[in-house]
Amino acid sequence: MFEDIHAILQVKTSDRWVSQVNTHWRTLLVDHAHCERKAADFAINLLKSYPDYPLLQEPLSKLIREEMRHFELCLKYLEMFDIPFKPISPCGYAKSLHQVLSHQRQDKLLDMLIVAAYIEARSCERFGLVANVLQEPVLVKFYQRLYKAELRHFQDYLAFAFQLYDEARVVHRIFEIGQVEAAFIDSSETIFRFHSAQPT
C-alpha cells in the first residue's frame, strides 16, 4: 500500500528548495552528517524504550549500524572537500513531527514508527532531487546510492507498524501525521537544511 514514498508524502518538495541546492551544498553535507547520527540515535532510543518487542531488536540493530556507516561516509566527504564538521542549528522539521507523538507507551511506539518512516521518505525524496541537480559528481553518486537505503529504511519502519498494529489504525495515523509533515514542508523558514521548509 505504501511501498513507494510518493504514496505517503502528501506534498512534494518545492522547486524553490531544489533551486538552493548548489548554493548551499556544503551546509547540506554537514547537516546530512548530523541527520545520519540522529537517525541512529532515534533507532537506539526505540531499542532502549521497547526491549519487550522482539520484532524490532535485530532489524533495528542492523539499521543503526547502517546509519552510522552513512555518518562515517559523510565525514569522509566533508574531509575530502575540506568542510569542517561542526554543530549547526537544525530546522524545525523533526520538532514539528515529534510534537504529535502520543504520551501513551503503545500509541507512542506506533507514532514513532510512522514519524521515522516520514523522515526516511522525505530524505529519500530529497536525496533523489539533490542527485538530479548537484554539480559535484562524487556527491551525485553518493546520494544516488543513499536513495536506495533510505527507501529501504522507510519501508522497514512502515512494515514494523503494520506488523504490530491493526491496519486501519496505522493507515489513519499515517494520514494524520502526514498532514503535519505536509504543513511543515509547505511552510517557510530562513535556514536551509535537508528537511527544511520552503526557503524564504
Protein Blocks (a to p, Z undefined) as FASTA:
>chain_A
ZZpfklmmmbdcdfklmmmmmmmmmmmmmmmmmmmmmmmmmmmmmmmmmmmlmklmmmmm
mmmmmmmmmmmmmmmmmmmnopacddddddfklmmmmmmpcfbfklmmmmmmmmmmmmmm
mmmmmmmmmmmmoccfklmmmmmmmmmmmmmmmmmmmmmmmmmpcfklmmmmmmmmmmmm
mmmmmmccfbdcfkbccdZZ
